[in-house]
Amino acid sequence: MKKTALLLTLFAVLLVPVSAATDFTAVADWLKLPEGRQNLGNMHGDVAVSSAGEVYVSVQDPTAGLQVYAPDGKFLRNVPNAPNDFHGFVIRKQADGEFIYGATMRGQTVYKLRLDGGIVMTIGSSSIPDQYKTKNARSGQLALVLTGVDVAPNGDIYVTDGYASDFIHRFDRNGKYLSSFGGKAAPYSFNTLHKLAIDTRFEPARLIAVDRANNRVVHMSLTGEFLGVVAKDLLLPAAVVISGNDAIIGELTGRVTILDKAGAVVQRVGANTEQGVGTNKIPPAQWKTGLLLSPHGVALNDHGDLFVSEFNAFGRVHRFNRP
């Protein structure tokens, strides 16, 4: 009888669902700056990891706009020809190579670059109909302020005008304009649609985007149909990356939230309630390992280690290792 009870108990334990949460470990001082450089640079950009595990970081610096670091944090090089205002960029491996796709905030241009900096393609603002642009209050000119980009499995390119019209613009793999959707009107009602990603957890794939000032994450089809709200009541969600069955959301006011496929919270990483969250003025002397201040970009390597770039005048990239 005791043996039977023990077996039933063990069987019951095996039936308990295992949480997808992982205890990430913050790595102190993992990134090593190049000789002669005191800091990364004024950062209002992004972070991405290549298939080789190299970490790419964008800053607003004409001499070092896109920097590359080895998996161990050692500085390797600057990417030639990369603009100095990549607000959002991704690295995507495709049949004909591995490429950087980036959107410039002030330059109003989408770039496709090889990892060595060779320019493959640019898409200028003239490709987008004027009806989707916003009039600059000072100059009176129609303009874009691009903030995020990603590439669908078929090669279509999606870029969000997150600091202006809140429209998403879609191009084919050759840069031909296809359509625009989103904006501030219903049913989208976006307010700073900051960055987006292709959500490959679903079939067919869809768009997942962070609607920052509305404190929510949303889903759209790849043709622009609004599918619904994934999660709400977040803290200025600013970046998103897909990891297995989870969506990892960087929130500008001091934390990263991991959501499962249904939009439920799996885990928080680096949560910070101290003064200074959400600003870009906190100097390195006041930083604390593992406590996020202003997450602005998120990325993963093949092992699942998490990299978080911040909105910070000095430039800061966190690393959280997965066991």
N, C-alpha and C positions, 0 to 999 in steps of 0.2 A: 504493500500500500504506500509506504514511504517512497519507494522507487518510482511508482506511478506519479505521485504528487510532484516529485522532483522533475520528472520528465515534462509534465504539464507546465511547470513553472518556467523551465528553460524554453519550451516552445512559445510561451507567452512573451518572453523577453525577445525572442527572435522576431516576433510579429510587430514589435514597437518600431515605428518609422524612425529612421536615422536622420537627424537634421543635416542640412547641407552647409551649415555654418562651419567656418574654419577659423581657428585662432591665428590670425595674421600676427607676425612679429615685426615690429618696427626696427629698421636698421639705421643706426646712427652714423652720420658723416660718410655715407656710402659713396657719394659723388665727389670726385677729385677734380678740382678746377685746373685749367691749363696754367702753365707757368706765367706769372705776371698779371693774371686776372684775379681781381679781388672778389668778384661775385659773378653769378651767371649773367646778369643783366636784367634790365627792366622787363619783367615778365607779365604779359597779358596774352599768353598763347596756349600751347598744348604740349602733349607728350605722346610719343608712339614708340613701339618696339618692332624692330625688323625680325625676320625669320632667323637671323643669326644671333639674336638676343641683344643687339646694339640698341641703345636708348637714344632717341632723337628728341631734342628739346628746342622749342622756338622762343625767341626773345625779341624785343624791339631794340635791335642794335645793328646799324649798317655794316659793322665789321664782323659780326658773329650772329646773324639772324637765326640760323639753324645749326645747332651744335650736336655732335655725336659722341656718345660715351660707350665704352666697352661694358660687357655684362658685369664686370667687377667694379665699375664706376670710373675707370681711368679715361681721361679725355683722349679722343682719337683725332678728331678733325672738325672743321666747319664744312658745311655743304655749300660748294660754289653755286652761284646763280640763284640760290634760295632768297626770296624776299625777306625783308626784316619786319614784316607785319603779318606773319602767318598766325591768325587768331585761332584757327582750327585746322588740323591736318591729320591724315591717317596714312598708314603704310599698308599696301595691299599687294599680295603675291598673285600674279596672274600667269596665264599660259606662256606669255612672251617675256616675262621678267617680273621684277619687284619694283614697285613705284610708290612715290610720295604724291598724294593728292592733297592740295592745300588751298585754303581760301584766305585771301588777304582782306584785312578789315578796311583799310583806307585805300588800297590800290584797286579795289573793285574788280579783282581778277581771280580766276581759278587756275591753278597750275597743276600740271602733271610732270613730275620730274623722275628721272632715274635716281637711284641711291647715290650715284657719283655726282649728281647735280646737273646732269644733262637735261635740258628742257625738251620734253616730248610734245607738249601741247599747252596752250593757254586759251582761256575763254574770257574775253573781255566783257565789260558791262554793256557794250553795244549789242551783244547777242540777246539781251533780255528786253522785251518790250517796255517802253516808257511807262505804260500804265501800271507796272508793278514797282516803280521806283518812287522814292520819297524826295520831296523838294528840300534842299539844304536851306536852313533858316538864314544863314549868312550870305551865301552866294546866289541863292535862288535857283540853282541848278538841280536837276534830277540826279539822284545818286543811289548807290547801294552801300550798305555797311555789312559785309559778309562775315559770318561768324563760325560756320560749321560745314563739314562736307563728309560724305561717304559714298561708297561705290557698291552697287548691287551686283549680284552674281552674273548678270548678263552684261555688265560693263556700264550700265546707266549711272550717271553721276548726279547726286543730289546735293544742293547747297542751300543753306538757309541765310536769309537776310535778316538776321536776328536783332540787329541794333537799329533797324529802320522799318521796313514794311511788314516784317514777320511772314513773308512769303517764302515758300520753298520752290527753287527752280530746278528743273530736271533736264538733263542733256543726255544724248546717247554716248556711246564709247568714243566716238570721234569728235565730240564737242558740239554736235548739232543741237540747237535748242528744241525741246519737245513740248514743255508745258510749265505752268506755274500754278501753285495751289497753296491754300493756307490763308494767312493774313489775320487781321484784327476783327473781322466780322464773323458772325455765326455761320456755320456751326463750329468753326475753329476757335475764334475768340482768343487768339494768341496774344501774349504780352511778353515780349523778349523770348522768342523761340531760339534759344541760344545755340544748341548743338543737337546733332542727330546721329543715328546709327542704323544700319540694316539689321533688323531683328531676325536672325536665321533660326530662331527656336520654333518658328511657325512655318507651316506649308500652306500656301506660298509664303515666302518671306515678306516682311512688312517693315515699315519705318517705325522706329521708336525715337521720340524727341523730348527734350527737356524744355518745358514752357516756364521759364525761370520766374518771372514776376507773378505768375499765377500759382507758383509753388506746386506744380504738378508735372507728371510724366504722361505722355499721350502716345497712342498708336494711330497710324494711318496706313492705308494700303500703298503699294508702290505707284499706283496711279492717282493717289491723292484723296481717296475717300477717308473721311474721319471715322475711325473705328471705335474710339472711346478713350476714357481716362484709365491709365494703368495704375497710378498712385497719386495721392494728393496730400496736402498738409506737410510737404517737405520744406527744407530750409534753403530756398533759392537754388533749385537744382540747376547745375551749370554744365555737366558733362555726363556722358553715358557710354559704356562699353558692354558688350555681351560676353559672358563667360559661362559656357556650358548651358545649364538651364536657368542661369541667373542674369539679371541686369545690374550692373554696378553703376551707381549714381554718385557723382561728386557734387556736393552741396556747398555753395559759396560761403555760407555762414558756419563753417567749421566741422564738417563730418562727411563720411562716405556711407551711403546706405546700400545694402545689397537686397534686391527684390527677387522673389522667385517668379516663375512663369505666370502665376496668377496675380502678381503684383503685391503679394504679402511680404512684409519685412522679414528677412532671414537673419540679418546681422548688421550692426553698425561698426564702423572702423574709424579710429582716430578722433572720436567725438570730443569736441572742445567747447566748453562753456565759459572760458575765460575772456576777459576784455581784449578787444582787438580782432575778433573773428569777422571775416567779411571785408576787411580793409587790406590795402596793399602797402601800408607804411611801417609795419612792424619789422625792426631790424634784426639781423642774425643773432645779436647778443641776447635777444629775448625769446628766441625759438626754443621749443622743448620737443625732444624726440618723440615722435608718435602722436603729437597733438596737432591737428590740422587747423589752419587759420582761414584759408580762403581757396578751397579746391576749385580749379578752373579747367583741369584736364585729367583724364584717367586712362590708363593703359595697362596691359598685362603682357608678360612674356609667356613662352610656351609652358613653363612650369606652373603658371598661375600666380606668380608674384605680382603684386600690385604697385604701380607707380602713379603718383598723384602730383601734378604740377599745380602751382598756386598762382593766383593773381598777387604779385608781390614786386615792389620796386627794385628789390635786390636779386630776385630770382631764387626759387626754392622748389626742389623736387623730392618728395618723400618716396621711400621704398618700404613696402611691407612684404616680408617673405611668407609664402605659404609653406606649411610643414611638408 
